[in-house]
Amino acid sequence: MIYNAIQFIGYELDTLPDHGSGTYRGNMDARKDLAKRCAILKGAIEMAASRPTIKRSSGILKVFMAPEFFFRSSDGAYPIDVLSEIMDTMKQETQKEKYTHWLFVYGTAVGAIDHGRETEILNCALVQKGGQAPEGFRGVREYVVYKEYMSPNDFIRETKDPTGNDWYLPLGRGRNVTLGGQKKRPVIPTEGSREMMSRKINRPGAKTQSSSINPTGKISEVNRSGIGGGSIFTIDHVTFGLETCLDHARERLAEYIPLEGENLIQVQLIPSAGIPICHGQKRPAGGNYPDSLAGVMHSLAFNVDGKRVHSEALIRTGGAPRSIASIEKIPVTLPFFTQMSVTPEVYFKSLGKLAIYKEAPLPPRQIWEDDDD
């Protein structure tokens, strides 16, 4: 399939924990919680697909994205074995023929691995191509991208430091959060992250064992298997870079140096809970955001933020990025959930709204070539 344009659809809703009451919204039963959130997301997707503002052309890829933390239980995180059920559950809706030219980013899902004295957090962005795979297709249609950097706002925690600076104390002394019924559970980032307290660091460009999946023998951000956690992937000849929230503010993609022959980013996706698209603009609290845009010239960037309950889409230019206009913002309504036995308020403050954007041209594909001169 060859696409020449992208149309973004953002699912804007509040996904942060209730720091005031010290609780996470949701169901204590992890699988019931997951099933209900999938039902809400399916309803929002179905509603989006029904809108007349959605372009029906097969040359326009529709990209639907939910914010960070869409999937998390009232314990603060799911058992790790539950996360794999999200993609299969969502397929019940998204593998239908009408979604052939859609790409879905189901926000992120938070999982936990108990290591005895501490808990490893996996905050995973979930990506899935819609419709059925073409006959004979052997590529990858689903991707998991791991978030590297944890934020002091990601979890409920007791702290006397309103700045959040205690989160960065040596040896992780400030990283005690409410999780799994415990009020002061020490947490560590996903293994392989460059974040402090990581059990193992995978630094892009460093040497690693070569394989059929990674013949370069170097650690890369390119996600070839779908489950490697890397932040760059290609679906239907379109190359995406995905950074979750703080990863974007820390310039995970902007600082990545591609390896010889790798595709350059055409579309940059940023599900978040507090971070906008960073392009050097002023911060509300003072100072400036970094310039974290990482795509080729005229690449597209899309953010859906679960803290600000907001989305935005930009085109990268030689100067200030150019906005892509939203052409419709509509509340997500209950009729889509009446037959699903869902009480949405258990899981979110409200059902939020859909933001549908004008289509934007996709920049041409480019491949990185090392300069040997």
PEPE-V17897 format. One record per residue. SS is DSSP state (h for helix, s for strand, l for the rest). PHI is phi in radians with two decimals (none if undefined). OMEGA is omega in whole degrees, 0 to 359 (NA if undefined). Layout:
SS PHI OMEGA
SS PHI OMEGA
This chain:
l none 181
l -2.03 179
l -1.90 179
l -2.05 180
s -2.72 179
s -2.18 170
s -2.10 182
s -1.59 173
s -2.28 180
s -1.84 174
s -1.71 186
s -1.65 175
l -2.73 184
l -1.37 182
l -2.08 181
l -1.32 172
l -1.15 179
s -1.48 183
l -1.13 180
l -1.13 181
l -1.56 180
l 1.27 181
s -2.30 170
l -1.77 177
l -1.25 175
l 2.32 184
l -1.82 179
l -1.15 177
l -1.44 187
h -1.03 183
h -1.25 175
h -1.16 179
h -1.05 181
h -1.06 182
h -1.09 181
h -1.20 178
h -1.15 175
h -1.07 179
h -1.10 178
h -1.10 181
h -1.16 177
h -1.05 179
h -1.09 179
h -1.14 178
h -1.14 179
h -1.08 178
h -1.13 179
h -1.06 182
h -1.13 182
h -1.47 186
l -1.31 179
l -1.19 180
l -1.40 177
l -1.35 180
l -1.31 184
l -1.59 183
l -1.06 177
l -1.28 178
l -1.56 180
s -1.96 178
s -1.49 177
s -1.55 181
s -2.00 180
s -1.75 181
s -2.39 173
s -1.77 183
l -1.41 173
l -0.99 176
l 1.22 176
l -1.04 180
s -1.88 169
l -2.78 184
l -1.52 180
l -1.23 172
l -1.41 182
l 1.74 179
l -2.86 176
s -1.55 164
s -1.01 189
h -1.05 183
h -1.25 181
h -1.43 187
l -1.01 184
l -1.15 183
h -1.38 185
h -1.14 182
h -1.02 182
h -1.11 179
h -1.17 181
h -1.17 180
h -1.02 180
h -0.96 176
h -1.75 194
h -1.39 177
l -1.47 178
l -1.12 185
h -1.02 184
h -1.17 179
h -1.81 182
l -0.98 183
l -1.87 177
s -2.17 169
s -2.19 184
s -2.04 169
s -2.06 187
s -1.47 184
s 1.08 174
s -2.19 175
s -2.12 183
s -1.80 177
s -2.08 183
s -2.38 174
s -2.12 182
s -1.41 177
l -1.92 179
l 1.58 181
l -1.43 183
l -2.56 181
s -2.11 176
s -1.49 182
s -1.76 172
s -2.02 178
s -1.86 193
s -1.95 169
s -1.42 186
s -1.97 185
s -2.12 182
s -2.56 174
s -1.42 182
l -1.41 179
l 1.29 180
l -1.73 176
l -1.14 177
l -1.04 180
l -1.03 180
l 1.46 182
l -1.19 181
l -2.14 182
l -1.48 182
l -1.91 181
l -2.09 178
s -2.35 181
s -2.37 172
s -2.05 180
s -2.02 182
s -1.45 170
l -1.36 182
l -1.58 190
l -1.81 177
l -1.56 180
l -1.85 175
l -1.11 179
l -1.66 185
l -1.25 184
l -2.32 171
l -1.32 179
l -2.70 176
l -1.56 181
l -2.62 175
l -1.77 182
l -1.93 183
l -1.17 180
l -1.36 184
l 1.42 182
h -1.15 179
h -1.13 178
h -1.06 186
h -1.81 176
l -1.11 179
h -0.98 178
h 1.09 176
h 1.16 185
l -1.13 180
l -1.65 186
l -1.75 175
s -2.00 189
s -2.24 172
s -1.39 185
s -2.76 176
l 1.03 179
l 1.51 177
s -1.76 184
s -1.51 182
s -2.32 181
s -1.58 176
s -1.17 180
s -2.16 177
s -2.26 182
l -1.33 179
l -1.02 177
l -1.02 184
s 1.78 179
l -1.17 173
l -1.55 179
l -1.24 175
l -1.02 179
l 1.33 176
l -1.15 181
l -1.22 179
l -2.74 181
s -1.91 172
l -1.84 184
l -1.74 180
l -0.92 182
l 1.68 179
l -1.28 182
s -1.26 175
l -2.58 180
l -1.30 179
l -1.32 181
l -2.69 178
l -1.15 178
l -1.37 181
l -2.25 183
l -1.27 184
l -1.27 185
l 1.28 178
s -2.26 177
l -1.20 185
l -2.26 172
l -1.40 181
s -1.29 181
l -1.68 185
l -1.61 185
l -1.58 185
l 1.67 184
l -2.07 185
l -1.36 177
s 1.57 180
l -1.10 191
l -1.73 180
s -2.11 181
s -2.61 180
s -2.12 176
s -2.26 178
l 0.89 174
l 1.21 175
s -1.98 182
s -1.77 182
s -1.95 166
s -2.09 183
s -2.23 176
l -2.23 178
l -1.66 168
l 0.84 186
h -1.10 175
h -1.01 179
h -1.20 180
h -1.14 177
l -1.58 173
l 1.08 180
l -0.98 181
l -1.46 182
l -1.09 182
l -1.59 182
l -1.31 176
l -1.74 183
l -1.07 174
l -1.54 181
l -0.88 175
l 1.52 180
l -1.39 177
s -1.23 176
l -1.55 188
l -1.27 174
l -1.76 182
s -2.36 180
s -1.89 184
s -1.96 186
s -2.39 169
s -1.30 187
s -2.61 173
l -2.48 177
l 2.37 181
l -1.96 175
l -1.49 169
l -1.17 184
l -1.63 179
s -2.40 178
l 1.51 181
l -1.30 181
s -1.25 173
l -1.43 177
l -1.02 183
l -1.56 180
l 1.94 183
l 1.38 182
s -2.26 169
l -1.24 173
l -1.25 171
s -1.62 185
l -1.78 177
l -1.19 191
l -2.24 184
l -1.54 175
l -1.18 176
l -1.02 183
l 1.23 173
l -1.20 183
s -1.85 177
s -2.24 184
s -2.41 181
s -2.25 170
s -2.19 191
s -1.98 182
l -1.49 173
l -1.67 180
l -1.41 183
l 0.88 191
s -2.71 172
s -2.40 176
s -2.71 179
s -2.39 185
s -2.33 171
s -1.99 180
l -1.30 179
l -2.24 177
l -1.28 178
l -2.22 177
l -1.16 180
l -1.14 182
s -1.77 182
s -1.30 170
l -1.75 187
l -1.32 168
s -1.47 184
s -1.80 180
s -2.84 170
s -2.25 186
s -2.34 176
s -1.13 172
l -1.36 191
l -1.92 185
h -1.13 182
h -0.91 179
h -1.29 184
l -2.04 187
l -1.11 181
l -1.72 184
l -1.92 181
l 0.92 181
l -2.02 169
l -1.84 190
h -1.00 185
h -1.15 176
h -1.18 190
l -1.88 181
l -2.51 178
l -1.09 176
l -2.71 179
l -1.35 176
l 1.27 182
s -2.53 176
s -1.79 174
s -1.98 182
s -1.91 188
s -1.84 173
l -1.15 179
l -1.15 181
s -2.29 182
s -1.14 178
l -1.52 179
l -1.21 180
l -1.10 176
l -1.17 175
l -2.37 180
s -2.06 181
l -1.32 176
l -2.13 177
l -1.15 177
l -1.60 183
l -1.58 183
l -1.36 NA
